[in-house]
């Protein structure tokens, strides 16, 4: 069996091992693959393991040996699923591997908005505290979260985990999701409709998939429904936010702060308006990336491939 990994670097920059994959056949591993090299590098491979390198119908037509595509992520929009189904190619993804990591990171983004720990530390190392006439100072408003309301859009595993941490901080949680689980409701956590979430939330955290119904859900119209001074967190998908609209809301102060780990086009383009926004924190899509999380991801990717070889494919996205 010929196996090719097209863009393995972000999962394994050198601190993990591909040896389990190597034990299953001839393995070629590439850190990155530009689009014009995808067909050449796949060649006659039976198995393609991919993270963000796109697999189009044209590529599939030119690489007829492909029998299985393993996606090193939960999202699968980089693969033409319909074409794979038509050709009988099994596609598997990694549905759950970073729940705790992403929830932890979403809260880290929120806490950074509330306290600007990094900026205050930088100011101390720059000598500002040494020169200060006072025994303390703060460069940004400091915000206490207890008794505030977090609105979570998308109350699946990650949304629920984020909500638990928010409740531990003393926050109330309101959630919007098309699929409700009544036993998740409590005195401090309940489902609401989307307009009520916009109206009541002090913080809005996005944890929904990117669907036609959620694309651009943070837009000028919906921002207008929000409280003045709301904070917005996005560790889900970049296109959930209309970035120009968020930029304008940050500039006017309607949105007091935003922290995003994802943007509409990645890597971020220099023209992205959020790069010039006030009180906006941007991180380079790393919520998923603690080593513990990446170890789980690689383990599940391996299990997916073994299950396919044994004729019992799992986590199949094109059933």
C-alpha positions in Angstrom: 0.0 0.0 0.0 1.3 3.4 -1.0 0.5 6.2 1.5 1.2 9.9 1.0 0.9 12.6 3.7 0.6 15.9 1.8 0.9 18.5 4.6 1.9 17.0 7.8 3.9 19.8 9.4 1.2 21.5 11.5 0.2 18.2 13.1 3.8 17.0 13.5 6.5 19.6 13.4 8.9 17.0 14.7 7.7 16.2 18.1 5.6 13.2 17.1 6.2 10.1 14.9 4.8 8.8 11.6 6.2 5.3 12.3 2.7 3.7 12.8 1.7 4.9 9.3 5.1 3.7 7.9 4.4 0.2 9.3 1.4 -0.1 7.0 3.1 0.5 3.7 5.3 2.7 1.6 5.1 6.2 3.1 5.9 9.6 1.7 5.6 12.5 4.1 5.6 16.1 3.0 5.6 19.1 5.4 3.7 21.2 2.9 2.4 20.7 -0.7 1.6 23.6 -3.0 -1.5 23.1 -5.1 0.5 22.7 -8.3 2.3 19.7 -6.8 -0.6 17.8 -5.3 -1.2 15.5 -8.3 2.5 14.8 -8.8 3.0 13.9 -5.1 -0.1 11.7 -4.9 1.0 9.8 -8.0 -0.2 6.2 -7.7 -0.9 6.4 -3.9 -3.7 4.3 -2.6 -4.1 6.4 0.6 -3.9 10.2 0.9 -3.6 11.8 4.3 -4.3 15.5 4.2 -4.9 18.5 6.5 -5.5 21.6 4.4 -4.2 20.8 0.9 -7.3 20.8 -1.3 -8.4 17.6 -3.1 -10.6 18.5 -6.0 -12.5 16.4 -8.6 -9.8 17.3 -11.1 -7.1 15.8 -8.8 -9.2 12.7 -8.2 -9.6 12.3 -11.9 -5.9 12.4 -12.4 -5.1 10.1 -9.5 -7.2 7.0 -10.1 -5.5 4.8 -7.6 -6.9 6.7 -4.5 -9.1 4.5 -2.4 -9.0 6.3 0.9 -8.6 9.9 2.1 -7.9 10.6 5.7 -8.4 14.2 6.8 -6.3 15.3 9.7 -9.1 17.6 11.0 -12.8 17.7 11.8 -13.8 20.0 8.9 -13.8 18.3 5.4 -14.6 21.2 3.0 -11.1 20.9 1.5 -12.1 17.6 -0.1 -14.7 17.2 -2.9 -16.8 14.8 -1.0 -19.4 14.3 -3.8 -16.7 13.3 -6.2 -15.2 10.9 -3.7 -18.6 9.3 -3.2 -19.1 9.0 -6.9 -15.7 7.3 -7.3 -16.1 5.0 -4.3 -13.4 6.7 -2.3 -13.8 6.5 1.5 -13.2 9.8 3.3 -12.7 9.9 7.1 -12.2 12.8 9.4 -11.3 13.3 13.1 -14.6 14.3 14.8 -13.4 14.7 18.4 -9.8 15.3 19.5 -9.5 18.8 20.7 -12.6 19.5 22.8 -10.8 20.5 26.0 -8.0 22.3 24.2 -10.3 24.5 22.2 -12.6 25.2 25.1 -9.5 26.1 27.2 -8.2 28.4 24.5 -11.6 30.2 24.0 -11.5 31.0 27.7 -7.9 32.1 27.4 -8.9 34.5 24.7 -11.6 35.9 26.9 -9.4 36.3 29.9 -6.8 38.1 27.8 -9.5 40.5 26.6 -10.5 41.1 30.3 -7.0 41.6 31.7 -4.5 42.1 28.8 -1.9 40.0 30.7 0.5 40.0 27.8 0.5 43.7 27.2 0.9 44.5 30.9 3.8 42.0 31.2 5.4 43.6 28.1 5.0 47.1 29.7 6.8 45.9 32.9 9.7 44.5 30.9 9.8 47.8 29.0 10.5 49.6 32.3 7.1 51.2 32.8 6.5 49.8 36.3 10.1 50.8 37.3 9.4 54.4 36.2 5.8 54.5 37.6 5.1 57.0 40.4 2.4 54.6 41.7 2.6 51.1 43.1 0.3 49.8 40.3 -1.2 50.9 37.0 -3.3 49.4 34.3 -3.3 50.2 30.6 -6.7 48.8 29.7 -10.0 48.5 31.5 -10.0 45.4 33.7 -13.2 43.3 33.6 -14.6 40.8 36.1 -16.6 38.0 34.5 -18.6 36.8 37.5 -22.4 37.3 37.1 -22.0 38.2 33.4 -23.7 36.2 30.6 -21.9 34.2 28.0 -23.9 33.4 24.9 -22.6 30.3 23.1 -23.5 29.8 19.5 -23.2 26.1 18.8 -23.6 24.0 21.9 -21.9 20.8 20.9 -19.0 19.2 22.7 -16.7 22.2 22.5 -19.5 24.7 23.3 -20.6 22.6 26.3 -17.0 22.4 27.6 -16.6 26.2 27.2 -19.8 26.7 29.0 -18.7 24.6 32.0 -15.5 26.7 32.4 -17.5 29.9 32.1 -19.9 28.7 34.8 -16.9 27.9 37.0 -15.9 31.5 36.6 -19.4 32.5 37.9 -20.9 33.3 34.5 -24.4 32.5 33.4 -24.6 30.6 30.1 -27.2 30.9 27.4 -26.8 28.8 24.3 -28.2 28.6 20.8 -28.2 25.4 18.9 -30.5 23.8 16.4 -30.3 20.5 18.3 -31.2 20.9 22.0 -30.3 18.5 24.8 -32.8 19.4 27.6 -30.8 17.8 30.4 -28.0 20.3 29.8 -30.1 23.1 31.2 -29.7 24.2 34.8 -30.1 27.3 36.9 -27.0 28.8 35.2 -27.3 27.3 31.7 -30.2 27.4 29.3 -31.1 27.4 25.6 -32.5 30.6 24.0 -33.3 31.7 20.5 -30.6 33.5 18.5 -32.1 37.0 18.9 -32.4 36.6 22.7 -28.7 35.4 22.8 -27.6 38.6 20.9 -29.7 40.8 23.2 -28.6 39.3 26.5 -25.0 38.3 26.1 -22.1 40.2 27.6 -19.8 37.8 25.8 -20.5 35.8 22.6 -18.4 32.7 21.9 -18.7 31.0 18.6 -18.5 27.2 18.5 -20.8 26.3 15.6 -19.8 24.6 12.3 -19.5 26.7 9.1 -22.8 26.1 7.3 -24.9 28.3 4.9 -27.0 29.2 7.9 -24.1 30.2 10.0 -21.8 31.9 7.5 -21.5 35.5 8.4 -23.7 35.2 11.5 -21.7 37.9 13.1 -22.7 40.8 10.8 -23.7 44.4 11.0 -27.4 43.5 11.4 -26.9 41.1 14.2 -24.2 43.2 15.9 -26.9 46.0 16.1 -29.0 43.6 18.2 -26.2 43.1 20.8 -25.5 44.9 24.0 -23.2 47.9 23.8 -19.8 46.8 24.9 -20.2 43.1 24.0 -17.1 41.0 23.6 -16.9 38.4 20.8 -14.7 35.2 20.8 -14.2 33.0 17.7 -12.2 29.8 18.0 -14.4 28.0 15.4 -14.4 29.1 11.8 -13.3 32.4 10.4 -16.1 33.0 7.9 -18.7 33.0 10.7 -17.7 36.7 11.0 -18.1 39.4 8.5 -14.8 40.9 9.3 -15.4 44.4 7.9 -18.6 44.6 10.0 -16.7 43.5 13.2 -14.0 46.1 12.4 -16.5 48.9 12.2 -18.2 47.8 15.5 -14.8 47.7 17.2 -14.0 51.1 16.0 -17.2 52.6 17.3 -17.0 50.7 20.6 -20.3 48.9 20.0 -18.1 45.8 20.4 -15.7 46.4 23.3 -13.3 43.7 22.2 -12.9 40.7 20.0 -10.5 37.8 20.1 -10.2 35.4 17.2 -8.1 32.4 16.5 -9.5 32.0 13.0 -10.0 34.4 10.1 -11.8 34.2 6.7 -8.7 33.4 4.7 -5.7 31.7 6.3 -2.9 32.5 6.6 -4.3 36.0 7.4 -4.0 38.5 4.5 -2.4 41.8 5.1 -5.6 43.4 3.9 -7.7 41.9 6.6 -9.5 44.8 8.4 -9.1 43.2 11.8 -5.4 43.8 11.7 -6.1 47.5 12.1 -9.0 47.1 14.6 -9.0 48.5 18.1 -8.9 46.0 21.0 -8.7 42.9 18.8 -6.6 39.9 19.6 -5.7 37.6 16.7 -3.9 34.3 17.2 -2.7 32.0 14.3 -5.3 29.1 14.5 -3.7 27.4 17.4 -6.6 26.5 19.7 -6.4 22.9 18.6 -2.6 22.5 18.8 -1.5 21.5 22.3 0.7 18.4 22.0 -1.8 16.3 24.0 -4.5 17.2 21.4 -2.2 16.5 18.4 -1.3 13.1 19.9 -5.0 12.2 20.1 -5.5 13.4 16.5 -2.7 11.3 15.1 -4.0 8.3 17.1 -7.5 8.6 15.7 -6.1 9.2 12.2 -4.2 5.9 12.5 -7.2 4.1 13.8 -9.3 5.4 10.9 -6.8 4.0 8.4 -6.5 0.7 10.1 -10.3 0.4 10.3 -10.5 1.1 6.5 -7.9 -1.5 5.8 -9.8 -4.1 7.8 -13.0 -3.3 5.8 -14.8 -1.5 8.7 -14.2 2.2 8.0 -15.0 4.6 10.8 -15.7 8.3 11.1 -16.7 8.3 7.4 -18.0 11.6 6.1 -19.4 10.3 2.8 -21.6 7.4 4.0 
